Amino acid sequence: MAENDTAKDKKRAALARLGKGLGALAVLIVLMLWLSGSFVRKVGTEAARPEPVRQKPPTLRVERKTFPLLIEQVGAIRSRDEAQVSSRLMAEIREIRVKEGDRVSGPENAGARPTVLAKLDDREVQAKLRQANSQVDALGHAVDGARAKLRAAEAQVSASRANREKAASDFRRYENLFKGGAATEQQAQYVRTQRDVANAQAGSAVQEVQAAKGDMARLQAQREQAEAAVKEARVMLSYTVIEAPFSGRVVKKMLNAGDMAAPGQPVFFLDAPSQAEIHAIVSESLIPHLKIGQEIEVKIDAMDRTMKGEIREIVPQSDVTTRTMLVKIGLPACSDLANGLFARIFVPYGAYEALVIPARAVREVGQLYLVDAVGPDGHPARRFITLGRTRDSLVEVLSGLKEGEEIIAP
């Protein structure tokens, strides 16, 4: 008895599953018949009743147009101006004045100082500058003293020369008088001694002038070295202030206040987003279709933006592994482009023909695309179509329609 009940239950379950399957099939058949227009009431000619004449709805023709064939290549947004800003000396970072994403101004802005990015510890450089200034001051006083000594030595030379000329004149006069017997030998010997003394004084004065000039030259050279040390210290002091090299945006900050900056170690990464370009990797077979200055269509997926770019540079070197070349495409000025964004370029490669209809005539039902096409009997009928690329207000039709067919305009 129990076995009979189990068999009946299995039979009832099977009948229930069959009923559900038949119901789902019936719903699917009804939906397909509705989409194909089977539920539109058709009246035979024998039972036709006179109806009022209705105005024919506006129609559009399926046209064939020629479009350029575009080959898609990929690339990335890069800034034409990029810089790794680093320190020129070893020092501790005392202050960071910008953060990532900040806009900065460069020296190209007339009448405005560049933006200060960071300041380094300048105490050691300030000490060197003070020491160099002290040396310049001390050597300046020494040079002034040597200059005064030189002037005194030159004045002594002038006086000794005058005295030497007077002694020489007295010696010649007394020598003649001695020869004529008008002067004694003692007088002649005296003036001869005076002449020798005057000559010796003149020679000593000349040596003092030469020594004063030597001291003057040495002190001036030392002062020039000290002044050069002052200039060097001032330049080193300017290096303790890190400024923006051009107007742009802070992309990345590598160090923080308190870190030790070293020469050549990047502290900031800067770029100029208003001068963006695309670095595209292009197959070498497409390079003959490109030239400098040519306009080309580009698309930035992340921003859903399509624009025109201009080919700025074609790097004349091919990658032996991928057989591609680097092409740089300049973009219009745009401040919201981020460095590194994925981009596409479309290289023109001949032309092709396609059927097109206005995009407004297409209805979308789920994942299906429908249009109302005018049949041979003049009545509209739903038609499933496959779409291709959208071009402004038109859309390409890959299948479902033929050239010259009419569709109902919405």
C-alpha positions as CSV (number, residue, x, y, z in Angstrom):
1,M,0.0,0.0,0.0
2,A,2.8,2.4,0.9
3,E,4.6,1.6,-2.4
4,N,1.5,2.6,-4.4
5,D,1.3,5.9,-2.5
6,T,5.0,6.7,-3.3
7,A,4.5,5.9,-7.0
8,K,1.4,8.2,-7.1
9,D,3.4,11.0,-5.4
10,K,6.2,10.7,-8.0
11,K,3.7,10.8,-10.8
12,R,2.0,13.9,-9.5
13,A,5.4,15.7,-9.1
14,A,6.4,14.8,-12.6
15,L,3.1,16.1,-13.9
16,A,3.6,19.4,-11.9
17,R,7.1,19.9,-13.4
18,L,5.8,19.2,-16.9
19,G,3.0,21.7,-16.3
20,K,5.5,24.4,-15.2
21,G,7.7,23.8,-18.2
22,L,4.7,24.0,-20.6
23,G,3.6,27.2,-19.0
24,A,7.0,28.9,-19.4
25,L,7.1,27.7,-23.0
26,A,3.7,29.1,-23.6
27,V,4.7,32.5,-22.2
28,L,7.9,32.6,-24.4
29,I,5.8,31.8,-27.5
30,V,3.3,34.5,-26.7
31,L,6.1,37.0,-26.2
32,M,7.7,36.2,-29.5
33,L,4.4,36.4,-31.3
34,W,3.7,39.8,-29.7
35,L,7.1,41.1,-30.8
36,S,6.6,39.9,-34.4
37,G,3.2,41.7,-34.5
38,S,1.0,38.5,-34.7
39,F,-1.6,40.1,-32.3
40,V,-2.2,43.0,-34.7
41,R,-5.8,42.4,-35.9
42,K,-5.8,41.7,-39.7
43,V,-9.1,41.9,-41.5
44,G,-9.7,39.9,-44.7
45,T,-10.7,41.6,-47.9
46,E,-14.1,39.9,-47.8
47,A,-14.9,41.3,-44.4
48,A,-13.2,44.6,-44.8
49,R,-15.2,47.6,-43.6
50,P,-14.6,51.1,-44.8
51,E,-12.2,53.0,-42.5
52,P,-11.2,56.5,-42.5
53,V,-8.1,57.3,-44.5
54,R,-5.2,57.7,-42.1
55,Q,-2.1,59.8,-42.9
56,K,1.0,57.8,-43.7
57,P,3.6,58.1,-41.0
58,P,6.9,59.8,-41.9
59,T,9.6,57.3,-43.1
60,L,13.4,57.3,-43.5
61,R,15.5,55.3,-46.0
62,V,18.3,53.1,-45.1
63,E,21.4,54.7,-46.7
64,R,24.9,53.5,-47.5
65,K,27.7,55.8,-46.6
66,T,31.5,55.7,-46.8
67,F,33.5,56.1,-43.6
68,P,37.2,56.1,-42.9
69,L,38.6,52.8,-41.6
70,L,40.2,53.5,-38.2
71,I,42.6,51.1,-36.5
72,E,42.6,51.4,-32.7
73,Q,45.9,51.7,-30.8
74,V,46.5,52.3,-27.1
75,G,48.6,54.7,-25.1
76,A,48.7,56.8,-21.9
77,I,48.4,60.4,-21.0
78,R,51.7,62.1,-20.2
79,S,52.6,65.6,-19.4
80,R,55.0,67.4,-21.8
81,D,56.7,69.0,-18.9
82,E,57.6,66.6,-16.0
83,A,60.2,67.1,-13.4
84,Q,61.7,65.3,-10.4
85,V,62.5,68.2,-8.1
86,S,65.4,67.3,-5.7
87,S,67.7,69.1,-3.3
88,R,71.2,70.3,-4.4
89,L,72.8,69.8,-1.0
90,M,72.6,67.4,2.0
91,A,70.4,69.0,4.7
92,E,67.4,68.2,6.8
93,I,64.0,69.3,5.5
94,R,62.6,71.8,8.0
95,E,59.3,72.7,6.3
96,I,57.1,71.3,3.5
97,R,54.8,74.0,2.1
98,V,52.8,72.1,-0.5
99,K,50.8,68.9,-0.7
100,E,49.9,66.5,-3.5
101,G,47.5,68.0,-6.0
102,D,48.5,71.6,-5.2
103,R,48.9,74.0,-8.1
104,V,52.3,75.8,-8.2
105,S,53.7,78.8,-10.2
106,G,57.1,78.8,-11.9
107,P,59.6,81.5,-12.7
108,E,58.0,82.1,-16.1
109,N,55.2,84.2,-14.5
110,A,56.5,87.7,-14.8
111,G,56.2,89.8,-11.6
112,A,55.7,86.8,-9.3
113,R,58.2,84.7,-7.4
114,P,58.1,80.9,-7.9
115,T,56.1,78.9,-5.4
116,V,58.3,77.7,-2.5
117,L,57.9,73.9,-2.2
118,A,60.1,73.2,0.8
119,K,62.8,74.8,3.1
120,L,65.9,73.0,4.3
121,D,68.0,73.6,7.4
122,D,70.2,76.6,6.6
123,R,72.1,77.1,9.9
124,E,75.4,75.6,8.6
125,V,75.2,77.7,5.4
126,Q,74.4,80.8,7.4
127,A,77.5,80.3,9.6
128,K,79.7,79.9,6.5
129,L,78.2,83.1,5.1
130,R,78.9,85.0,8.2
131,Q,82.5,83.7,8.3
132,A,83.1,84.7,4.7
133,N,81.6,88.2,5.3
134,S,84.0,88.6,8.3
135,Q,87.0,87.6,6.2
136,V,85.9,90.1,3.5
137,D,85.6,92.9,6.1
138,A,89.0,92.1,7.6
139,L,90.8,91.9,4.3
140,G,89.1,95.1,3.2
141,H,90.7,96.9,6.2
142,A,94.0,95.2,5.4
143,V,93.8,96.3,1.8
144,D,93.1,99.9,2.9
145,G,96.1,99.9,5.1
146,A,98.3,98.5,2.4
147,R,97.0,101.1,0.0
148,A,97.9,103.9,2.5
149,K,101.4,102.3,3.0
150,L,101.8,102.2,-0.8
151,R,100.9,105.9,-1.1
152,A,103.4,106.8,1.6
153,A,106.1,104.7,-0.1
154,E,105.4,106.4,-3.4
155,A,105.6,109.8,-1.8
156,Q,109.0,108.8,-0.2
157,V,110.2,107.7,-3.6
158,S,109.3,111.1,-5.0
159,A,111.1,112.9,-2.2
160,S,114.2,110.7,-2.4
161,R,114.4,111.2,-6.1
162,A,114.3,115.0,-5.6
163,N,117.0,114.8,-2.9
164,R,119.1,112.5,-5.1
165,E,119.0,115.0,-8.0
166,K,119.9,117.9,-5.6
167,A,122.8,115.9,-4.2
168,A,124.0,114.9,-7.7
169,S,123.9,118.6,-8.7
170,D,125.8,119.7,-5.6
171,F,128.4,117.0,-6.2
172,R,129.0,118.1,-9.8
173,R,129.3,121.8,-8.7
174,Y,131.8,121.1,-5.9
175,E,133.7,118.7,-8.1
176,N,134.3,121.5,-10.6
177,L,135.2,123.9,-7.8
178,F,137.7,121.4,-6.4
179,K,139.3,121.0,-9.7
180,G,139.6,124.8,-10.0
181,G,141.0,125.1,-6.5
182,A,137.9,127.0,-5.2
183,A,136.8,124.2,-2.9
184,T,138.7,122.1,-0.4
185,E,139.0,118.3,-0.6
186,Q,137.0,118.0,2.6
187,Q,134.0,119.9,1.0
188,A,134.2,117.7,-2.1
189,Q,134.2,114.5,0.0
190,Y,131.2,115.8,1.9
191,V,129.0,116.4,-1.1
192,R,130.2,113.0,-2.5
193,T,128.9,111.3,0.7
194,Q,125.6,113.2,0.5
195,R,125.2,112.0,-3.1
196,D,125.8,108.4,-2.1
197,V,123.3,108.6,0.8
198,A,120.6,110.2,-1.5
199,N,121.1,107.4,-4.0
200,A,120.8,104.7,-1.3
201,Q,117.7,106.4,0.1
202,A,116.1,106.5,-3.4
203,G,116.8,102.8,-3.9
204,S,115.4,101.9,-0.5
205,A,112.3,103.9,-1.3
206,V,111.8,102.1,-4.6
207,Q,112.1,98.7,-2.8
208,E,109.5,99.8,-0.2
209,V,107.1,100.7,-3.0
210,Q,107.6,97.3,-4.7
211,A,107.1,95.5,-1.3
212,A,103.9,97.6,-0.7
213,K,102.6,96.7,-4.2
214,G,103.3,93.0,-3.5
215,D,101.4,93.2,-0.2
216,M,98.6,95.1,-1.9
217,A,98.3,92.4,-4.7
218,R,98.4,89.6,-2.1
219,L,95.7,91.2,0.1
220,Q,93.5,91.9,-2.9
221,A,93.7,88.3,-4.1
222,Q,92.8,87.1,-0.6
223,R,89.8,89.5,-0.5
224,E,88.6,88.3,-4.0
225,Q,88.8,84.7,-2.6
226,A,86.8,85.8,0.4
227,E,84.2,87.6,-1.8
228,A,84.0,84.4,-3.9
229,A,83.3,82.4,-0.7
230,V,80.6,84.9,0.1
231,K,79.0,84.4,-3.3
232,E,79.2,80.6,-3.0
233,A,77.7,80.7,0.5
234,R,74.8,82.9,-0.8
235,V,74.2,80.4,-3.7
236,M,74.3,77.5,-1.2
237,L,71.8,79.5,0.9
238,S,69.5,79.8,-2.0
239,Y,69.6,76.0,-2.4
240,T,68.0,75.7,1.0
241,V,64.8,77.0,-0.5
242,I,63.3,74.5,-3.1
243,E,61.2,76.4,-5.6
244,A,58.9,75.2,-8.4
245,P,60.8,75.0,-11.7
246,F,57.7,75.6,-13.8
247,S,54.0,76.2,-13.4
248,G,52.1,73.0,-12.9
249,R,50.8,70.6,-10.2
250,V,52.4,68.6,-7.4
251,V,51.9,64.9,-8.4
252,K,53.7,63.2,-5.6
253,K,55.6,64.1,-2.4
254,M,58.5,61.7,-1.6
255,L,59.8,63.2,1.7
256,N,58.4,64.8,4.8
257,A,59.6,67.4,7.2
258,G,62.4,66.0,9.3
259,D,63.7,63.7,6.6
260,M,67.3,64.1,5.3
261,A,67.4,65.4,1.7
262,A,70.4,64.3,-0.4
263,P,71.6,65.8,-3.8
264,G,69.8,64.1,-6.6
265,Q,67.2,62.4,-4.4
266,P,63.7,63.3,-5.6
267,V,61.6,65.3,-3.1
268,F,58.6,66.2,-5.4
269,F,57.2,65.0,-8.7
270,L,55.7,67.9,-10.8
271,D,53.9,68.0,-14.1
272,A,52.1,70.5,-16.2
273,P,48.6,69.0,-17.0
274,S,47.6,71.9,-19.2
275,Q,50.3,70.6,-21.7
276,A,49.2,67.0,-21.9
277,E,50.0,64.6,-24.7
278,I,49.4,61.0,-25.5
279,H,52.3,58.5,-25.7
280,A,50.9,55.8,-28.0
281,I,52.5,52.5,-28.9
282,V,51.7,52.1,-32.6
283,S,52.4,49.1,-34.8
284,E,55.2,49.9,-37.2
285,S,52.9,48.9,-40.2
286,L,50.7,51.9,-39.4
287,I,53.5,54.4,-39.3
288,P,53.3,55.2,-43.1
289,H,49.8,56.4,-42.5
290,L,50.9,59.0,-39.9
291,K,52.9,62.3,-40.3
292,I,53.9,65.2,-38.1
293,G,51.1,67.8,-37.7
294,Q,48.3,65.3,-38.7
295,E,45.1,65.5,-36.7
296,I,43.9,62.3,-35.2
297,E,41.0,61.2,-33.2
298,V,41.7,60.2,-29.6
299,K,39.5,58.9,-26.7
300,I,40.1,58.9,-23.0
301,D,38.0,56.1,-21.5
302,A,38.1,57.1,-17.9
303,M,36.6,60.5,-18.7
304,D,34.4,59.2,-21.6
305,R,35.8,62.0,-23.7
306,T,36.7,62.1,-27.4
307,M,38.8,64.9,-28.9
308,K,41.2,65.7,-31.7
309,G,44.9,65.6,-31.2
310,E,47.9,66.6,-33.3
311,I,50.8,64.3,-34.0
312,R,53.8,66.1,-32.5
313,E,56.6,63.5,-32.7
314,I,57.2,60.1,-34.2
315,V,60.2,58.5,-32.4
316,P,62.3,57.0,-35.1
317,Q,63.1,53.7,-33.3
318,S,61.1,50.4,-33.4
319,D,61.0,47.9,-30.6
320,V,62.5,44.7,-31.9
321,T,60.3,42.6,-29.7
322,T,56.8,44.1,-30.2
323,R,57.5,45.8,-33.6
324,T,56.0,49.0,-32.4
325,M,57.0,52.7,-32.4
326,L,56.3,55.5,-30.0
327,V,54.1,58.3,-31.3
328,K,53.5,61.5,-29.3
329,I,50.2,63.3,-29.8
330,G,49.6,66.8,-28.5
331,L,46.2,67.5,-26.9
332,P,44.2,70.7,-26.5
333,A,44.8,72.6,-23.2
334,C,42.9,70.8,-20.5
335,S,43.6,71.1,-16.8
336,D,41.7,68.0,-15.6
337,L,43.8,65.4,-17.4
338,A,45.6,63.1,-15.0
339,N,49.0,61.7,-15.8
340,G,48.9,58.0,-16.7
341,L,45.3,57.8,-17.8
342,F,44.6,55.1,-20.4
343,A,43.9,56.5,-23.9
344,R,43.1,55.2,-27.4
345,I,44.0,56.6,-30.7
346,F,42.3,55.8,-34.1
347,V,44.7,55.6,-37.0
348,P,43.1,56.1,-40.4
349,Y,43.7,53.1,-42.6
350,G,41.6,53.4,-45.8
351,A,37.8,53.5,-45.9
352,Y,34.7,51.2,-45.8
353,E,31.0,51.4,-46.6
354,A,28.2,50.8,-44.1
355,L,24.4,51.0,-43.9
356,V,23.2,53.8,-41.5
357,I,20.0,55.0,-40.0
358,P,19.2,57.7,-37.6
359,A,19.9,56.6,-34.0
360,R,16.5,58.0,-32.9
361,A,14.7,55.4,-35.0
362,V,16.1,52.5,-32.9
363,R,14.2,51.1,-29.9
364,E,16.0,49.1,-27.3
365,V,14.2,46.2,-25.5
366,G,16.5,44.5,-23.1
367,Q,19.5,43.5,-25.1
368,L,17.6,43.6,-28.4
369,Y,17.4,46.5,-30.9
370,L,14.2,47.0,-33.0
371,V,13.0,49.3,-35.7
372,D,9.6,49.6,-37.5
373,A,10.3,48.8,-41.1
374,V,7.8,49.3,-43.9
375,G,7.0,45.9,-45.5
376,P,6.1,45.2,-49.1
377,D,2.4,45.6,-48.3
378,G,3.1,49.1,-46.9
379,H,2.4,48.1,-43.3
380,P,5.1,48.6,-40.6
381,A,6.6,45.5,-39.0
382,R,9.0,45.1,-36.2
383,R,12.5,44.2,-37.4
384,F,15.4,42.9,-35.2
385,I,18.7,44.6,-36.2
386,T,22.4,44.4,-35.2
387,L,24.1,47.7,-34.6
388,G,27.6,48.8,-35.2
389,R,29.5,52.0,-34.4
390,T,27.6,55.3,-33.6
391,R,28.5,58.3,-35.8
392,D,27.0,61.5,-34.5
393,S,23.3,61.2,-35.1
394,L,23.6,58.1,-37.2
395,V,24.2,54.4,-36.3
396,E,25.7,51.7,-38.4
397,V,23.4,48.7,-39.2
398,L,25.3,45.4,-39.5
399,S,22.3,43.1,-40.2
400,G,18.5,43.2,-40.3
401,L,18.0,45.9,-42.9
402,K,18.8,46.4,-46.6
403,E,19.9,49.5,-48.5
404,G,16.9,51.5,-49.7
405,E,14.4,50.1,-47.2
406,E,12.1,52.5,-45.4
407,I,11.7,52.7,-41.6
408,I,9.3,54.6,-39.5
409,A,10.6,57.9,-38.2
410,P,9.8,58.5,-34.5
